[in-house]
Amino acid sequence: MSKIILVSLLLLFLLGKTTNAQESVIEEINYEQLQEYIRLAKVNYPRKKIFEAQEASAKSQVPMAKLSYLEMFNASYFYRPNNRTVINTVNPFVFNGFQFGASVNLGSFFQKPFQVKQAKQQYKVAKLENEEYEVTLENEVKSRYYDFIKVRNELKIRVQDSQDAKTALSDMQFKYERGEVEFDVYAQARTSMSTAMSVQLASEVAFLKAKDALEEIIGISLTE
């Protein structure tokens, strides 16, 4: 019976530590810092730059499409020296000097309004895609930040659990050496400490991954 009581008290002690630590997760969220991370992501994240470049490219096509109206007009000129005769079989023009002409491509004339409209629509689509991705990016930054806060808090819990398990093991070892507890109780304490250390290592890996993921999207190290 004493063995069961000791192990139960140990588990309740560790659970109480964990519960107290978990209550502070939401309080650890720094919304001002989160907004700064979102701003950094909009400036540094490569995919956001791609959408911005696509929008800028589409925007530049609108004035270019308007200027293309000039392509439908063709101008030409011919120069006939003044010392030539008015009627000449080689140069059969009536007047001497410069002669100018102009023509309009009707097919191009009717196509240009549609091309300008298409350029405007492509710019509108590129702008909306950029705005849509901006919302997606904000949500992704928030998600990675919340994950980072979560695993950081979990790591604190696991470190505390390991320390508590180590303390409990030391206490059990002392009692075992004095003959106050049986060997299986002492062995259970050793197992609990090993489990706590293993969970701590896994939490450390999760923390590093969450940190890397957040740094990737904001474009700078968190230490900066």
RAVEN-V181073 format. One record per residue. N is the residue number from 1. RES is the residue in one letter. PHI is phi in degrees with one decimal (NA if undefined). PSI is psi as a letter, one per 20 degrees, with the letter a starting at -180 (NA if undefined). OMEGA is omega as a letter, one per 20 degrees, with the letter a starting at -180 (999 if undefined). Layout:
n:N res:RES phi:PHI psi:PSI omega:OMEGA
n:N res:RES phi:PHI psi:PSI omega:OMEGA
This chain:
n:1 res:M phi:NA psi:h omega:a
n:2 res:S phi:-63.5 psi:h omega:r
n:3 res:K phi:-63.1 psi:g omega:a
n:4 res:I phi:-62.5 psi:g omega:a
n:5 res:I phi:-64.0 psi:g omega:a
n:6 res:L phi:-63.8 psi:g omega:r
n:7 res:V phi:-64.2 psi:g omega:r
n:8 res:S phi:-63.2 psi:g omega:r
n:9 res:L phi:-63.9 psi:h omega:r
n:10 res:L phi:-64.0 psi:g omega:r
n:11 res:L phi:-64.7 psi:g omega:r
n:12 res:L phi:-64.0 psi:h omega:r
n:13 res:F phi:-64.1 psi:g omega:r
n:14 res:L phi:-67.3 psi:g omega:r
n:15 res:L phi:-63.1 psi:h omega:r
n:16 res:G phi:-63.8 psi:h omega:r
n:17 res:K phi:-62.7 psi:g omega:a
n:18 res:T phi:-64.3 psi:g omega:a
n:19 res:T phi:-62.6 psi:g omega:r
n:20 res:N phi:-63.8 psi:h omega:a
n:21 res:A phi:-71.1 psi:h omega:a
n:22 res:Q phi:-69.2 psi:h omega:a
n:23 res:E phi:-67.7 psi:i omega:a
n:24 res:S phi:-100.5 psi:j omega:a
n:25 res:V phi:-61.8 psi:g omega:a
n:26 res:I phi:-64.2 psi:h omega:a
n:27 res:E phi:-66.2 psi:h omega:a
n:28 res:E phi:-81.5 psi:i omega:a
n:29 res:I phi:-74.4 psi:p omega:r
n:30 res:N phi:-103.3 psi:o omega:a
n:31 res:Y phi:-70.1 psi:h omega:r
n:32 res:E phi:-66.1 psi:g omega:r
n:33 res:Q phi:-65.6 psi:h omega:r
n:34 res:L phi:-61.5 psi:g omega:r
n:35 res:Q phi:-63.1 psi:h omega:r
n:36 res:E phi:-67.0 psi:h omega:r
n:37 res:Y phi:-63.5 psi:h omega:r
n:38 res:I phi:-64.0 psi:g omega:r
n:39 res:R phi:-62.9 psi:g omega:r
n:40 res:L phi:-63.9 psi:h omega:r
n:41 res:A phi:-64.1 psi:h omega:r
n:42 res:K phi:-66.3 psi:h omega:a
n:43 res:V phi:-86.8 psi:h omega:a
n:44 res:N phi:-105.2 psi:h omega:a
n:45 res:Y phi:-68.4 psi:p omega:a
n:46 res:P phi:-57.4 psi:g omega:a
n:47 res:R phi:-64.8 psi:h omega:r
n:48 res:K phi:-65.5 psi:h omega:r
n:49 res:K phi:-64.3 psi:h omega:r
n:50 res:I phi:-62.7 psi:g omega:a
n:51 res:F phi:-64.8 psi:h omega:r
n:52 res:E phi:-66.0 psi:h omega:r
n:53 res:A phi:-66.3 psi:h omega:r
n:54 res:Q phi:-64.5 psi:h omega:r
n:55 res:E phi:-65.4 psi:g omega:r
n:56 res:A phi:-63.7 psi:h omega:r
n:57 res:S phi:-64.5 psi:g omega:r
n:58 res:A phi:-64.5 psi:h omega:r
n:59 res:K phi:-64.5 psi:h omega:a
n:60 res:S phi:-69.4 psi:h omega:a
n:61 res:Q phi:-73.6 psi:h omega:a
n:62 res:V phi:-66.3 psi:g omega:r
n:63 res:P phi:-64.7 psi:h omega:r
n:64 res:M phi:-65.9 psi:h omega:r
n:65 res:A phi:-65.9 psi:h omega:r
n:66 res:K phi:-68.8 psi:h omega:r
n:67 res:L phi:-67.2 psi:h omega:a
n:68 res:S phi:-67.7 psi:i omega:r
n:69 res:Y phi:-57.9 psi:h omega:a
n:70 res:L phi:-67.2 psi:i omega:a
n:71 res:E phi:-68.5 psi:h omega:a
n:72 res:M phi:-75.9 psi:i omega:a
n:73 res:F phi:-98.3 psi:p omega:r
n:74 res:N phi:-120.7 psi:p omega:r
n:75 res:A phi:-113.5 psi:q omega:r
n:76 res:S phi:-147.1 psi:r omega:r
n:77 res:Y phi:-147.1 psi:r omega:r
n:78 res:F phi:-139.4 psi:p omega:a
n:79 res:Y phi:-114.0 psi:p omega:r
n:80 res:R phi:-119.0 psi:o omega:a
n:81 res:P phi:-53.4 psi:q omega:a
n:82 res:N phi:-68.9 psi:h omega:a
n:83 res:N phi:-87.0 psi:j omega:r
n:84 res:R phi:-85.4 psi:q omega:r
n:85 res:T phi:-71.3 psi:q omega:a
n:86 res:V phi:-65.8 psi:g omega:r
n:87 res:I phi:-105.3 psi:o omega:a
n:88 res:N phi:-145.9 psi:p omega:a
n:89 res:T phi:-68.5 psi:h omega:r
n:90 res:V phi:-80.7 psi:h omega:a
n:91 res:N phi:-126.9 psi:m omega:a
n:92 res:P phi:-80.9 psi:l omega:r
n:93 res:F phi:-108.2 psi:q omega:a
n:94 res:V phi:-77.8 psi:h omega:a
n:95 res:F phi:-110.2 psi:q omega:r
n:96 res:N phi:-89.5 psi:r omega:r
n:97 res:G phi:89.6 psi:b omega:a
n:98 res:F phi:-82.4 psi:p omega:r
n:99 res:Q phi:-130.4 psi:p omega:a
n:100 res:F phi:-114.1 psi:q omega:r
n:101 res:G phi:-147.7 psi:q omega:r
n:102 res:A phi:-145.6 psi:q omega:r
n:103 res:S phi:-141.6 psi:q omega:a
n:104 res:V phi:-123.2 psi:p omega:r
n:105 res:N phi:-85.2 psi:o omega:a
n:106 res:L phi:-65.7 psi:h omega:r
n:107 res:G phi:-61.5 psi:g omega:r
n:108 res:S phi:-67.5 psi:h omega:a
n:109 res:F phi:-60.9 psi:g omega:a
n:110 res:F phi:-81.5 psi:h omega:a
n:111 res:Q phi:-81.1 psi:h omega:a
n:112 res:K phi:-58.2 psi:g omega:r
n:113 res:P phi:-58.0 psi:h omega:r
n:114 res:F phi:-68.9 psi:h omega:r
n:115 res:Q phi:-66.6 psi:h omega:r
n:116 res:V phi:-65.1 psi:g omega:r
n:117 res:K phi:-62.5 psi:g omega:r
n:118 res:Q phi:-63.7 psi:g omega:r
n:119 res:A phi:-63.0 psi:g omega:r
n:120 res:K phi:-64.7 psi:g omega:r
n:121 res:Q phi:-67.1 psi:h omega:r
n:122 res:Q phi:-64.4 psi:h omega:r
n:123 res:Y phi:-65.9 psi:g omega:r
n:124 res:K phi:-62.5 psi:g omega:r
n:125 res:V phi:-63.9 psi:g omega:r
n:126 res:A phi:-61.9 psi:h omega:r
n:127 res:K phi:-66.9 psi:g omega:r
n:128 res:L phi:-66.5 psi:h omega:r
n:129 res:E phi:-63.9 psi:h omega:r
n:130 res:N phi:-65.1 psi:g omega:r
n:131 res:E phi:-65.5 psi:g omega:r
n:132 res:E phi:-63.6 psi:g omega:a
n:133 res:Y phi:-68.4 psi:h omega:r
n:134 res:E phi:-62.1 psi:g omega:r
n:135 res:V phi:-65.7 psi:g omega:r
n:136 res:T phi:-60.6 psi:g omega:a
n:137 res:L phi:-65.0 psi:g omega:r
n:138 res:E phi:-59.3 psi:g omega:a
n:139 res:N phi:-65.9 psi:h omega:r
n:140 res:E phi:-68.8 psi:h omega:r
n:141 res:V phi:-62.7 psi:g omega:r
n:142 res:K phi:-60.2 psi:g omega:a
n:143 res:S phi:-61.4 psi:g omega:a
n:144 res:R phi:-69.6 psi:h omega:r
n:145 res:Y phi:-67.8 psi:g omega:r
n:146 res:Y phi:-63.3 psi:g omega:r
n:147 res:D phi:-62.4 psi:g omega:r
n:148 res:F phi:-63.6 psi:g omega:r
n:149 res:I phi:-62.3 psi:g omega:a
n:150 res:K phi:-61.9 psi:g omega:a
n:151 res:V phi:-70.3 psi:h omega:r
n:152 res:R phi:-65.1 psi:g omega:r
n:153 res:N phi:-68.6 psi:h omega:r
n:154 res:E phi:-63.4 psi:h omega:r
n:155 res:L phi:-63.5 psi:g omega:r
n:156 res:K phi:-59.2 psi:g omega:r
n:157 res:I phi:-63.5 psi:g omega:a
n:158 res:R phi:-66.6 psi:h omega:r
n:159 res:V phi:-64.4 psi:g omega:r
n:160 res:Q phi:-64.3 psi:h omega:r
n:161 res:D phi:-60.7 psi:g omega:r
n:162 res:S phi:-63.7 psi:g omega:r
n:163 res:Q phi:-64.1 psi:g omega:r
n:164 res:D phi:-66.1 psi:g omega:r
n:165 res:A phi:-65.5 psi:h omega:r
n:166 res:K phi:-66.1 psi:g omega:r
n:167 res:T phi:-64.8 psi:g omega:r
n:168 res:A phi:-64.0 psi:h omega:r
n:169 res:L phi:-64.5 psi:g omega:r
n:170 res:S phi:-60.4 psi:g omega:r
n:171 res:D phi:-66.3 psi:g omega:r
n:172 res:M phi:-65.9 psi:h omega:r
n:173 res:Q phi:-63.4 psi:g omega:r
n:174 res:F phi:-62.3 psi:g omega:a
n:175 res:K phi:-69.8 psi:h omega:r
n:176 res:Y phi:-65.9 psi:g omega:r
n:177 res:E phi:-64.8 psi:h omega:r
n:178 res:R phi:-89.3 psi:i omega:r
n:179 res:G phi:80.2 psi:j omega:a
n:180 res:E phi:-85.5 psi:h omega:r
n:181 res:V phi:-131.7 psi:q omega:r
n:182 res:E phi:-81.3 psi:r omega:a
n:183 res:F phi:-64.9 psi:h omega:a
n:184 res:D phi:-65.3 psi:h omega:r
n:185 res:V phi:-68.8 psi:g omega:r
n:186 res:Y phi:-62.8 psi:g omega:r
n:187 res:A phi:-64.6 psi:h omega:r
n:188 res:Q phi:-64.4 psi:h omega:r
n:189 res:A phi:-66.4 psi:h omega:r
n:190 res:R phi:-64.7 psi:g omega:r
n:191 res:T phi:-63.1 psi:g omega:r
n:192 res:S phi:-62.6 psi:h omega:r
n:193 res:M phi:-67.8 psi:g omega:r
n:194 res:S phi:-62.3 psi:g omega:r
n:195 res:T phi:-63.7 psi:g omega:r
n:196 res:A phi:-63.1 psi:h omega:r
n:197 res:M phi:-67.0 psi:h omega:r
n:198 res:S phi:-63.8 psi:g omega:r
n:199 res:V phi:-65.1 psi:h omega:r
n:200 res:Q phi:-62.2 psi:g omega:r
n:201 res:L phi:-62.4 psi:g omega:r
n:202 res:A phi:-63.5 psi:h omega:r
n:203 res:S phi:-66.9 psi:h omega:r
n:204 res:E phi:-64.6 psi:g omega:r
n:205 res:V phi:-63.7 psi:g omega:r
n:206 res:A phi:-61.6 psi:h omega:r
n:207 res:F phi:-64.5 psi:g omega:a
n:208 res:L phi:-64.2 psi:h omega:r
n:209 res:K phi:-65.0 psi:g omega:r
n:210 res:A phi:-64.9 psi:h omega:r
n:211 res:K phi:-64.8 psi:g omega:r
n:212 res:D phi:-63.0 psi:g omega:a
n:213 res:A phi:-64.2 psi:g omega:r
n:214 res:L phi:-69.7 psi:g omega:r
n:215 res:E phi:-64.8 psi:h omega:r
n:216 res:E phi:-61.4 psi:g omega:a
n:217 res:I phi:-80.9 psi:h omega:r
n:218 res:I phi:-91.3 psi:i omega:r
n:219 res:G phi:84.7 psi:j omega:r
n:220 res:I phi:-140.8 psi:r omega:r
n:221 res:S phi:-74.8 psi:q omega:r
n:222 res:L phi:-64.6 psi:h omega:r
n:223 res:T phi:-71.2 psi:i omega:r
n:224 res:E phi:-84.0 psi:NA omega:999
